[in-house]
C-alpha cells in the first residue's frame, strides 16, 4: 500500500523536469539524501530553495569550502572563549555546554520542525569529508564528548547535496544517496526558464538571445561555457540597453556578461575576425 507523504511539484520560480521532480520525491519517501550533479548554472543550489519554499520549510545552507571538515557541520567547542573567561573571571566556565555551538547539521537536527538542509558543493572538501558524515546522515545523530550528550534529529531533515563533479565521491557515500544529474536545458526548456524570471520580455529579444546563446555554447574551445544565470543577466542587459534584436547575433553586445575568461573572449573574437559563421562552431 502506498503511503502518503509530502510531494514536491516544483515552484513558481523554479522550472522542474518530471525526472528531477521524481528524484526529489523518491529521496523524501526513502528518507535518503539527494545528490545533485550538473554543470555550474543548472540550478542545483536553487533546487533546495525551491523545495523549501514549495513545502513551507526552513532552509539551512552549509556552504562547503576546501578547508571545511565534517566536524564543522556538527558542532564547534569554543575553547578560546572558555580560556578567556577562566582568566578574567567571566561566565561559568564549569558549564561547558555554553561553549558548544552547533553547526548547520546540528541546527537541522535540533529544529522543532522538519527543515531542508543544503550541503552545497560537497566536492570542494577533501576526499574524507563525505565518509566522515556517513554515520550522522545514516543515523541522524552525533555525540558531543565534551558534554557527554547525543544530539538526535527531532525531525529528519530533507537533505540536498550538490556537486560540480570536481572530485569523485566515495562509493560508500554514493550508496547512501539518491542520485540525479541535471542536464543542461534545451532551447525550449530554456525559454520556459527565462519566462519564469522575465515574463514581460519581448519575444523577439528572447528568441534571438537564446539562439545566439546556444551558438556560443557550441564553440569547442571554451574553457567556461556560459550558464543559465549568465543568459538571464545577458537578457536583462540587452533589455535595459534597448538593443535591437538584429544586432544580437551579429555584434553580440555585452559579451563580457556571457564569457568570463580572456581566452574565451579571444577565441570568440578570432572566429569573428576570420569571418566564420557561428553555425560552424
SELUMMI-89872 format. One line per 10 residues: number of its first residue (from 1); for each residue z, y, x of N, C-alpha, C. Coordinates in steps of 0.02 Angstrom, whole numbers, plus 50000, padded with zeros to 5 digits. Each point is the difference from the previous one (the first is absolute). Layout:
NUM = Z/Y/X/Z/Y/X/Z/Y/X ~ ...
//
This chain:
1 = 50000/49941/50042/50000/50059/49958/50000/50062/50044 ~ 49958/50048/49985/49994/50061/50040/50059/50045/49986 ~ 50032/50023/50052/50057/50045/49993/49975/50072/49998 ~ 50036/50041/49962/49982/50071/49996/50026/50036/50062 ~ 49961/50045/50028/50022/50043/50053/49958/50064/49998 ~ 50028/50052/50029/49967/50065/50000/49934/49995/50038 ~ 49947/50024/49970/49934/49996/50031/49976/50068/50022 ~ 49967/50001/50057/49969/50060/50026/49927/50002/49978 ~ 49980/50054/49969/49932/50007/49976/49965/50062/50028 ~ 50023/50022/50058/49972/50061/50029/50036/50061/49974
11 = 49977/50058/50022/50030/50063/49978/49945/50051/49990 ~ 50019/50057/49972/49951/50052/49986/49969/50028/50064 ~ 50037/49996/50056/49977/50029/50063/49977/49949/50051 ~ 49997/49936/49980/49982/49948/50049/49953/49951/49966 ~ 49940/49994/50027/49950/49953/49974/50013/49932/50031 ~ 50015/49951/49959/50016/49933/50025/49948/49950/49977 ~ 49979/49956/50045/49953/49947/49983/50038/49944/49965 ~ 49966/49959/49961/50034/49943/49969/50033/49954/50051 ~ 49968/49991/50058/50027/49955/50051/50065/50028/50028 ~ 50002/50065/50013/50062/50031/50026/50054/49999/49947
21 = 49982/50014/49939/50048/49999/49945/50031/49930/49995 ~ 49959/49948/50005/50026/49932/49996/50047/49985/50059 ~ 49982/50024/50059/50041/49987/50059/50069/50032/49992 ~ 50002/50060/49974/50065/50034/49989/50042/49961/49950 ~ 49969/49979/49946/50038/49966/49948/50022/49930/50021 ~ 49959/49966/50039/50020/49934/50025/50060/50007/50048 ~ 49997/50051/50044/50055/50012/50047/50065/50014/49962 ~ 49995/50041/49947/50061/50015/49962/50025/49938/49963 ~ 49955/49960/49973/50020/49941/49963/50033/49948/50046 ~ 49973/49993/50060/50026/49951/50047/50058/50028/50043
31 = 50013/50065/49992/50054/50035/50037/49989/49993/50075 ~ 49938/50014/50020/49982/49999/50071/49973/50068/50021 ~ 50006/50017/50065/49969/50062/50024/49924/49996/49993 ~ 49969/50057/49986/49928/50004/49997/49976/50035/50063 ~ 49962/49963/50041/49972/50027/50062/49930/50026/49986 ~ 49990/50064/50013/49936/50032/49986/49967/50021/50066 ~ 49939/49976/50011/49961/50020/50058/49937/50036/49976 ~ 49968/50036/50046/49940/50037/49984/49992/50056/50050 ~ 49939/50024/50008/49990/50055/50048/50036/50063/49975 ~ 50017/50046/50047/50034/50061/49980/49962/50037/49945
41 = 50038/50028/49953/49969/50040/49947/49980/49961/49939 ~ 50020/49937/49995/49981/49960/49941/50055/49999/49947 ~ 50053/50039/50010/50051/50006/49949/50057/49951/50005 ~ 50013/49973/50059/50054/49950/50007/50068/50031/49987 ~ 50013/50056/50032/50064/50033/49992/50008/50027/49929 ~ 49947/50028/49972/50003/50029/49933/50012/49947/49946 ~ 49985/49937/50016/50012/49947/49951/50073/49997/49982 ~ 50045/50004/50049/50071/49996/49986/50022/50058/49955 ~ 49973/50059/50012/50016/50058/49957/49975/49988/49929 ~ 49940/49972/49994/49972/49987/49934/50042/49949/49962
51 = 50024/49948/50036/50042/49950/49967/50065/50031/49976 ~ 50031/50041/50043/50064/50030/49981/49992/50046/49940 ~ 49945/50038/49999/49989/50046/49944/49983/49962/49936 ~ 49958/49949/50006/49979/49962/49940/50058/49962/49969 ~ 50046/49974/50042/50055/49960/49975/50065/50040/49992 ~ 49997/50064/50019/50059/50043/49992/50057/49980/50046 ~ 49983/49982/50063/50051/49979/50047/50002/50045/50062 ~ 50058/50006/50030/50008/50041/50060/49960/49970/50057 ~ 49967/50043/50040/49963/49978/50058/50041/50016/50063 ~ 50012/49949/50041/50033/50008/50064/49949/49983/50055
61 = 49990/50047/50046/49948/49991/50051/50032/49991/50068 ~ 49982/49945/50033/50021/49987/50069/49938/50006/50044 ~ 49993/50056/50033/49943/50012/50044/50013/49967/50068 ~ 49957/49955/50018/50010/49962/50062/49965/50035/50059 ~ 50036/50004/50056/49973/50028/50062/50003/49947/50055 ~ 49971/50017/50057/49999/49951/50055/50070/49984/50025 ~ 50047/50046/49990/50068/49990/50024/50047/49972/49946 ~ 49974/49989/49940/50043/49976/49945/50023/49929/50011 ~ 50063/49988/49988/50029/49933/50002/50020/49979/49930 ~ 50001/49935/49988/50019/49975/49934/50070/50024/49981
71 = 50044/50004/50048/50069/50022/49988/50001/50070/49967 ~ 49952/50042/50018/49998/50068/49974/49994/50001/49924 ~ 49967/49950/49972/49991/49997/49928/50061/49974/49964 ~ 50045/49967/50037/50060/49972/49969/50057/50051/49998 ~ 50023/50017/50060/50053/50051/50005/50004/50025/50071 ~ 50034/50057/50009/50013/50028/50066/50075/50014/50004 ~ 50030/49979/50056/50071/50012/50012/50005/50061/50047 ~ 50026/50055/49975/50003/50062/50038/50061/50000/50046 ~ 49992/49967/50057/50055/49995/50048/50014/50068/50033 ~ 49948/50041/50008/50009/50065/50032/50046/50044/49957
81 = 49989/50002/49935/50041/50040/49955/50072/49975/49999 ~ 50008/49933/50001/50067/49972/50000/50038/50018/50064 ~ 49964/49997/50055/50031/50019/50064/50020/50074/50000 ~ 49956/50041/49973/50014/50072/49996/50063/50012/49957 ~ 50003/49966/49943/50057/50009/49955/50065/49976/50032 ~ 49996/49947/50039/50060/49973/50033/50025/50048/50053 ~ 49954/50034/50033/50019/50047/50053/50029/50065/49973 ~ 49975/50021/49942/50020/50065/49974/50044/49994/49937 ~ 50021/49939/49985/50046/49990/49946/49973/50016/49931 ~ 49937/49991/49991/49969/50014/49935/49982/49935/49965
91 = 50016/49996/49935/49981/49942/49962/50045/49940/50014 ~ 49994/49949/49960/50038/49938/50007/49957/49950/50038 ~ 50007/49998/50065/49957/49957/50041/50013/49926/49988 ~ 50056/49985/49969/50015/49929/49984/49955/49975/49944 ~ 49973/50046/49960/49956/49981/49945/49928/49998/50026 ~ 49981/49942/50026/49934/49993/50030/49944/50009/49949 ~ 50014/49983/49938/49948/50004/49948/49970/50069/49994 ~ 50039/50052/50014/49973/50068/49993/49950/50016/50055 ~ 49996/49959/50051/49952/50011/50054/49939/49955/49994 ~ 49996/49963/49946/49943/49957/49986/49952/50036/49954
101 = 49939/50009/50022/49949/50031/49959/49945/49950/49985 ~ 49988/49988/49937/49949/49951/49980/49930/50026/50016 ~ 49957/49953/50021/49930/50015/50010/49962/49993/49934 ~ 49934/50003/50004/49960/49999/49939/50006/49933/49963 ~ 50002/49946/50037/50009/49934/49967/50069/49997/49968 ~ 50049/50026/50035/50068/50002/49972/50003/50042/49937 ~ 49965/50056/50000/49998/50043/49940/49970/49963/49941 ~ 49946/49963/50013/49967/49963/49946/50045/49945/49973 ~ 50038/49968/50045/50045/49946/49979/50058/50026/49958 ~ 50026/50058/50016/50060/50025/49967/49984/50044/49939
111 = 49937/50012/49986/49981/50040/49942/50020/49964/49936 ~ 50024/50037/49951/50023/49969/49938/49941/49972/49960 ~ 49942/50033/50005/49940/49977/49965/49947/49979/50050 ~ 49955/49958/49977/49947/49975/50043/49958/50058/50028 ~ 49985/49997/50064/49960/50051/50033/49935/49969/50025 ~ 49954/50044/50021/49941/49979/50037/50011/50020/50073 ~ 49999/49951/50044/50011/50012/50071/49934/49994/50037 ~ 49979/50054/50031/49939/50000/50040/50018/49995/50074 ~ 49978/49946/50032/50006/49993/50073/49930/50017/50027 ~ 49993/50061/50024/49933/50028/50013/49979/49991/50072
121 = 49942/49968/50010/49969/49989/50065/50044/49956/50045 ~ 50014/49941/49976/50045/49954/50035/49972/49980/50068 ~ 49934/50002/50008/49970/49978/50062/50009/50050/50057 ~ 50031/50058/49987/50014/50048/50053/50059/49977/50043 ~ 50045/49961/49972/50059/49977/50036/49983/49943/50047 ~ 50049/49979/50039/49987/49945/50047/49992/49934/49962 ~ 49977/49949/50037/49982/49937/49968/50059/49964/49968 ~ 50061/50013/50023/50058/49965/49973/50026/50033/49936 ~ 49978/50061/49985/50026/50036/49943/49993/49961/49934 ~ 49941/49975/49983/49995/49963/49935/50046/49940/49996
131 = 50003/49961/50055/50043/49941/50000/50073/50017/49993 ~ 50020/50059/50026/50070/50021/49996/50021/50017/49929 ~ 49951/50006/49955/50016/50016/49930/49995/49940/49954 ~ 49984/49941/50027/49987/49942/49958/50060/49983/49956 ~ 50059/49997/50029/50060/49981/49962/50013/50051/49945 ~ 49998/50064/50018/50017/50053/49952/49952/50000/49941 ~ 49935/49991/50014/49951/50001/49946/50002/49936/49959 ~ 50019/49946/50031/50007/49936/49963/50062/49999/49956 ~ 50057/50015/50032/50064/49992/49966/50024/50064/49965 ~ 49967/50056/50015/50018/50064/49971/50074/50017/50014
141 = 50020/49990/50062/50067/50018/50022/50002/50007/50075 ~ 50051/50035/50025/50012/50003/50072/50074/50012/50013 ~ 50022/49984/50060/50071/50002/50018/50013/50058/50047 ~ 50055/50036/49988/50021/50054/50044/50063/49977/50037 ~ 49994/49979/50063/50058/49972/50035/50056/50051/50011 ~ 49983/50064/50006/50051/50051/50013/50050/50005/49942 ~ 49977/49989/49939/50044/50004/49941/50011/49931/49968 ~ 49969/49949/50029/50004/49932/49973/49979/49998/49926 ~ 49947/50036/49986/49976/50006/49931/49929/49973/49995 ~ 49985/49964/49947/49933/49977/49985/49970/50045/49945
151 = 49944/50031/50016/49967/50043/49952/49947/49958/49964 ~ 50009/49989/49936/49952/49961/49960/49963/50047/49952 ~ 49937/49984/49989/49960/50042/49955/50026/49995/49929 ~ 50016/50058/49971/50021/50000/49930/49941/49985/49955 ~ 49943/50026/50020/49937/49986/49965/49947/49989/50054 ~ 49964/49945/49997/49949/49985/50050/49946/50054/49997 ~ 49988/50037/50055/49949/50052/49998/49930/49971/49999 ~ 49953/50038/49975/49929/49984/50006/49978/50024/50069 ~ 49984/49954/50044/49986/50017/50070/49924/50002/50012 ~ 49977/50058/50022/49930/50009/50019/49998/50013/50075
161 = 49961/49961/50036/49994/50006/50072/49927/50015/50017 ~ 49989/50053/50039/49931/50017/50019/49989/49987/50074 ~ 49937/49985/50016/49980/49987/50069/49928/50024/50010 ~ 49989/50032/50057/49932/50020/50018/49966/49949/50045 ~ 50031/49941/50005/49973/49944/50040/49993/50018/50073 ~ 50045/50042/50026/49999/50016/50071/50027/49942/50041 ~ 50044/49960/49970/50027/49941/50033/50001/49943/49949 ~ 49995/49939/50026/50007/49941/49957/50074/49990/49984 ~ 50014/49986/49938/50069/49989/49980/50017/49926/50006 ~ 50063/49983/50012/50020/49930/50011/49987/49957/49938
171 = 49982/49937/50012/49986/49954/49945/50060/49991/49954 ~ 50059/49996/50030/50060/49990/49959/50010/50057/49952 ~ 49983/50060/50021/50005/50058/49956/49946/49999/49946 ~ 49940/49983/50020/49944/49999/49953/50012/49949/49944 ~ 50031/49944/50017/50013/49948/49950/50045/50025/49943 ~ 50039/50050/50014/50048/50025/49951/49971/50057/49957 ~ 49939/50019/50013/49970/50057/49965/49942/49978/49955 ~ 49987/50040/49950/49937/49998/49963/49954/50049/50035 ~ 49939/49980/50013/49955/50041/50041/49942/50027/49958 ~ 49981/50062/50014/49940/50028/49969/49967/50049/50049
181 = 49934/49993/50007/49962/50046/50042/49962/50048/49954 ~ 50011/50065/50009/49966/50051/49959/49932/50015/50032 ~ 49948/49978/49967/49933/50015/50024/49985/50074/49991 ~ 49959/50027/50046/49981/50070/49993/49957/50006/49937 ~ 50014/50049/49957/49965/50003/49935/49925/50013/50008 ~ 49961/49971/49954/49929/50016/49999/49990/50068/49967 ~ 49937/50022/49996/49986/50068/49975/50022/50009/49928 ~ 49992/49949/49959/50020/50006/49931/50075/50007/49993 ~ 50037/49958/50037/50072/50004/49998/50025/50065/50031 ~ 49964/50024/50052/50020/50062/50032/49993/50059/49952
191 = 49948/50000/49960/49992/50054/49951/50058/49999/49950 ~ 50021/49940/49982/50057/49994/49954/50063/50029/50031 ~ 50009/49986/50065/50058/50027/50035/49997/50076/50004 ~ 49941/50026/50016/49991/50073/50004/50016/50033/49934 ~ 49977/49969/49945/50011/50030/49934/50073/50001/49980 ~ 50039/49953/50026/50072/50000/49987/50032/50062/50030 ~ 49976/50019/50061/50029/50057/50035/49969/50066/49980 ~ 49934/50000/49990/49964/50062/49985/49954/49989/49939 ~ 50029/49996/49941/49960/49986/49940/49952/50056/49982 ~ 50011/50061/50024/49959/50057/49980/49942/50014/50047
201 = 49995/49964/50056/49946/50014/50048/49932/49986/49969 ~ 49952/50042/50018/49932/49993/49975/49969/49934/50024 ~ 49967/49964/49955/49975/49933/50015/49951/50000/50058 ~ 49957/50049/50003/49950/50002/50054/50034/50005/50068 ~ 50054/50039/50004/50037/50007/50063/50032/49934/50019 ~ 50031/49967/49951/50034/49937/50014/49950/49947/50022 ~ 49944/49995/49964/49950/49948/50016/49972/50010/50070 ~ 49983/50062/50017/49969/50013/50065/50050/49991/50057 ~ 50062/50020/49988/50051/49993/50052/50015/49926/50013 ~ 50005/49961/49947/50014/49929/50008/49942/49965/50035
211 = 49938/50017/49981/49942/49971/50033/50000/50016/50074 ~ 50013/50063/50018/50000/50021/50070/50059/49968/50038 ~ 50056/49994/49967/50060/49969/50030/49985/49928/50021 ~ 49967/49962/49956/49986/49930/50016/49945/49994/50053 ~ 49955/50049/50003/49950/49998/50053/50033/50010/50068 ~ 50051/50043/50004/50036/50009/50062/50038/49936/50018 ~ 50029/49967/49951/50038/49939/50015/49955/49943/50025 ~ 49933/50007/49989/49954/49948/50024/49987/50007/50075 ~ 50019/50056/50030/49988/50009/50071/50037/49945/50040 ~ 49965/49969/50045/50028/49943/50035/50052/50017/50053
221 = 49993/50058/50030/50041/50015/50059/50060/50044/49986 ~ 50019/50008/49939/50058/50041/49984/50065/49967/50023 ~ 50042/50038/50034/50066/49974/50019/50047/49999/49940 ~ 49993/50051/49957/50042/50003/49940/49957/50021/49940 ~ 49987/49952/49957/49960/50016/49941/50042/50042/49952 ~ 49967/50048/49966/50037/50040/49951/50027/49957/49944 ~ 50059/50018/49975/50033/49961/49949/49998/50036/49933 ~ 50029/49968/49950/50001/50029/49933/50034/50068/50000 ~ 50057/50005/50034/50036/50063/50000/49959/50056/50031 ~ 49960/49983/50050/49957/50051/50031/49942/50020/49955
231 = 49975/49953/49961/49948/50018/49951/50029/50048/49949 ~ 50060/49987/49976/50032/50044/49951/50009/50070/50029 ~ 50022/50004/50063/50007/50066/50032/49933/50035/50006 ~ 49948/49961/50018/49933/50028/50009/49974/50028/49934 ~ 50009/49962/49947/49978/50023/49934/50034/50066/49981 ~ 50064/50004/50015/50037/50061/49984/49974/50059/50040 ~ 49985/49988/50064/49973/50053/50042/49932/50023/49976 ~ 49957/49952/49982/49934/50016/49976/50003/50040/49935 ~ 50047/49981/49957/50007/50034/49936/50026/50071/50009 ~ 50051/50008/50041/50030/50066/50012/49949/50047/50030
241 = 49959/49974/50046/49950/50041/50033/49937/50011/49958 ~ 49995/49965/49944/49942/50007/49957/49935/49978/50033 ~ 50003/49947/50040/49942/49976/50037/49947/49972/49951 ~ 49938/50020/50009/49945/49974/49960/49991/49926/50016 ~ 49991/49959/49949/49995/49928/50010/49941/49982/50045 ~ 49948/50042/50002/49942/49985/50042/50017/50004/50074 ~ 50052/50036/50017/50019/50008/50070/50041/49941/50027 ~ 50030/49963/49954/50049/49951/50021/49971/49947/50046 ~ 49946/49967/49978/49971/49946/50041/49957/50026/50057 ~ 49983/50064/49999/49960/50028/50055/50043/50030/50055
251 = 50051/50037/49980/50040/50036/50049/50069/49969/50011 ~ 50024/49960/49954/50067/49971/50003/50052/50053/50017 ~ 50009/50050/49956/50050/50053/50014/50070/49971/50008 ~ 50040/50034/50040/50070/49981/50011/50006/49928/50025 ~ 49958/49983/50048/49998/49932/50026/50068/49979/50029 ~ 50036/50049/50026/50065/49984/50030/50052/49976/49950 ~ 49986/50007/49936/50045/49972/49949/49992/49924/49996 ~ 49939/49977/50015/49985/49929/49995/50010/49963/50067 ~ 49975/50030/50053/50003/49967/50066/50053/50035/50042 ~ 50045/49961/50028/50059/50028/50034/50001/49987/50075
261 = 49946/49971/50027/49997/49987/50071/49938/50033/50030 ~ 50008/50029/50059/49945/50035/50033/49940/49954/50009 ~ 50013/49938/50020/49945/49954/50012/49960/49986/49937 ~ 50035/49995/49943/49965/49988/49937/49957/50060/49980 ~ 50027/50060/50010/49960/50060/49984/49940/50005/50046 ~ 50010/49983/50065/49944/50002/50047/49947/49949/49981 ~ 50021/49941/49980/49953/49948/49978/49959/50024/49940 ~ 50035/50030/49953/49967/50026/49940/49949/50054/50018 ~ 50021/50047/50042/49956/50055/50019/49940/49975/50040 ~ 50010/49949/50041/49946/49971/50039/49946/49971/49954
271 = 50022/49966/49948/49953/49972/49952/49962/50055/49964 ~ 50034/50053/49983/49966/50056/49967/49948/50032/50046 ~ 50017/50009/50064/49954/50031/50048/49937/49957/50008 ~ 50011/49935/50001/49942/49955/50009/49960/49993/49936 ~ 50027/50028/49946/49962/50003/49938/49997/49935/49963 ~ 50049/49955/50012/50001/49937/49964/50022/50012/49927 ~ 49972/49963/49955/50023/50002/49932/50069/49967/49997 ~ 50043/50028/49959/50067/49969/49993/49995/49929/49976 ~ 49948/49983/49966/49994/49932/49973/49981/49948/50053 ~ 49987/50024/50061/49986/49953/50055/50063/49986/50041
281 = 50057/50029/49980/50060/49990/50039/50027/49928/49992
//
